[in-house]
Amino acid sequence: LPSFYEQTKVIGNNAIVYAKIFVDKIPFPGSCVIDVDIFEYEIELIK
């Protein structure tokens, strides 16, 4: 599940969302790697 590391900002008609996503990867049986992606994305608000 994503978690947010900064509050969403609304600038004009756009919202900027800051999200952190944890992904469990299993490269081979018996091992587990947790990969963390941190990114921001901008979306246009629908009126």
N, C-alpha and C positions, 0 to 999 in steps of 0.2 A: 504494500500500500504506500502511496506517496505521502510524504509529510512536507509541510511548508516551513522554510527556514527564514522567511521574511514576509511581512504582511503584504497582501495584494494592494497594488497601487492603481488608482484610476486616474488616467490623464486624458481629458477630453472624452472621446468615444471609445477609448481603448483601455483595457485592463492588463496590467503586467503581473504575472503570477510567477512566484519563485518556488520551485518544487524540488524535492529530493526523493529519489526512488531507489529502493533497495531491491536488488535482484539476486536470488539464490541460484548459483550455477553449480552444476555437478559435472566436473570435467571427466571423472571416472568414478565407478562405484566405490563407496566408502569415504569419499572426500566431498567437501562442500566449500565453495568460495562465495563470499558475499561481495557483490559489486555494487558500488554506490555511484549513481549518476546525479549530478547537481546541475540544474539548468534553469534558465528563465525563458518564458515565452510570452508573447503579446497577442491578445485576442481583441477583436472588435466587439464592442457591446451591441446587442440587438435592442433596438428601441421598440 
